[in-house]
Amino acid sequence: MPRDNAQSRAGLSAPVRPYRAQRQFAKAEPLYQRALAIWDKALGPEHPDVAASLNNLAILYHAQGQYAEAEPLYRQALAIDEKSFGPDHPEVAKDLNNLAQLYQEQSHYLKAEPLYQRALAIREKALGPEHPDVATSLIGLALLYATQGQFAKAEPLYQRALAIREKAVGPEHPSVATWLENYALRLRAMDRSREAEPLEARARAIRAKSS
């Protein structure tokens, strides 16, 4: 699920996040809508804070599977951020990633792929090839390929993303266990159980140590 876009730019949305985290969407929606209306009136419809609020509302709809409601909001936020920051800014990459996830969940793979690729290229250039956000883009693209059975494309992306993640958070972080498990699942899907087993064992060891 996408994350809040530019949380620091949309401080009015901060009190809403506990509702969304607890999946109390009916309580969260009017508060996000109010925040959006306030930013829009105070700052104008093309301000980055408006884009952040649009993204937050889109994420809320996305979480409920209301894709038709989420898509135009994601697109509007993307257009604002491209105009505000330029087409190669990390904020634009976040917007692209959000929209790509939306399409991927609807099996619109041909729409999702170029968005993931563009987000990855932006992050590599702007943040460096070993930044954690680069790993996030790599995983998104890897999952997209794996879902379509394109394991030869997915595998090197998984490997690179895992290496970046381990370097960023340490080899025994719980998120590393999650990524190891995901990678192992894809290996098993390719009938490569022997390669999957040590990854699964390592993931279990990480979880045992952190529990």
WOCORNOR-V241699 format. One record per backbone hydrogen bond with DSSP energy under -0.5 kcal/mol. NH is the residue of the N-H (numbers start at 1). CO is the residue of the C=O. If there is no record, write none. Layout:
BEGIN
nh=NH co=CO
nh=NH co=CO
END
This chain:
BEGIN
nh=6 co=4
nh=9 co=6
nh=10 co=6
nh=10 co=7
nh=13 co=10
nh=14 co=11
nh=16 co=13
nh=17 co=13
nh=17 co=14
nh=19 co=16
nh=20 co=16
nh=21 co=17
nh=22 co=18
nh=23 co=20
nh=24 co=19
nh=25 co=23
nh=27 co=24
nh=28 co=24
nh=29 co=25
nh=30 co=26
nh=31 co=27
nh=32 co=28
nh=33 co=29
nh=34 co=30
nh=35 co=31
nh=36 co=32
nh=37 co=33
nh=38 co=34
nh=39 co=35
nh=40 co=36
nh=41 co=37
nh=42 co=38
nh=43 co=39
nh=44 co=39
nh=44 co=40
nh=47 co=44
nh=50 co=47
nh=51 co=47
nh=52 co=48
nh=53 co=49
nh=54 co=50
nh=55 co=51
nh=56 co=52
nh=57 co=53
nh=58 co=54
nh=59 co=55
nh=60 co=56
nh=61 co=57
nh=62 co=58
nh=63 co=59
nh=64 co=60
nh=64 co=61
nh=65 co=62
nh=66 co=61
nh=67 co=65
nh=70 co=66
nh=71 co=67
nh=72 co=68
nh=73 co=69
nh=74 co=70
nh=75 co=71
nh=76 co=72
nh=77 co=73
nh=78 co=74
nh=79 co=75
nh=80 co=76
nh=81 co=77
nh=82 co=78
nh=83 co=79
nh=84 co=80
nh=85 co=81
nh=86 co=81
nh=86 co=82
nh=89 co=86
nh=92 co=89
nh=93 co=89
nh=94 co=90
nh=95 co=91
nh=96 co=92
nh=97 co=93
nh=98 co=94
nh=99 co=95
nh=100 co=96
nh=101 co=97
nh=102 co=98
nh=103 co=99
nh=104 co=100
nh=105 co=101
nh=106 co=102
nh=106 co=103
nh=107 co=104
nh=108 co=103
nh=109 co=107
nh=111 co=108
nh=112 co=108
nh=113 co=109
nh=114 co=110
nh=115 co=111
nh=116 co=112
nh=117 co=113
nh=118 co=114
nh=119 co=115
nh=120 co=116
nh=121 co=117
nh=122 co=118
nh=123 co=119
nh=124 co=120
nh=125 co=121
nh=126 co=122
nh=127 co=123
nh=128 co=123
nh=128 co=124
nh=131 co=128
nh=134 co=131
nh=135 co=131
nh=136 co=132
nh=137 co=133
nh=138 co=134
nh=139 co=135
nh=140 co=136
nh=141 co=137
nh=142 co=138
nh=143 co=139
nh=144 co=140
nh=145 co=141
nh=146 co=142
nh=147 co=143
nh=148 co=144
nh=148 co=145
nh=149 co=146
nh=150 co=145
nh=151 co=149
nh=153 co=150
nh=154 co=150
nh=155 co=151
nh=156 co=152
nh=157 co=153
nh=158 co=154
nh=159 co=155
nh=160 co=156
nh=161 co=157
nh=162 co=158
nh=163 co=159
nh=164 co=160
nh=165 co=161
nh=166 co=162
nh=167 co=163
nh=168 co=164
nh=169 co=165
nh=170 co=166
nh=173 co=170
nh=176 co=173
nh=177 co=173
nh=178 co=174
nh=179 co=175
nh=180 co=176
nh=181 co=177
nh=182 co=178
nh=183 co=179
nh=184 co=180
nh=185 co=181
nh=186 co=182
nh=187 co=183
nh=188 co=184
nh=189 co=185
nh=190 co=186
nh=190 co=187
nh=191 co=188
nh=192 co=187
nh=195 co=192
nh=196 co=192
nh=197 co=193
nh=198 co=194
nh=199 co=195
nh=200 co=196
nh=201 co=197
nh=202 co=198
nh=203 co=199
nh=204 co=200
nh=205 co=201
nh=206 co=202
nh=207 co=203
nh=208 co=204
nh=209 co=205
nh=210 co=206
nh=211 co=207
END
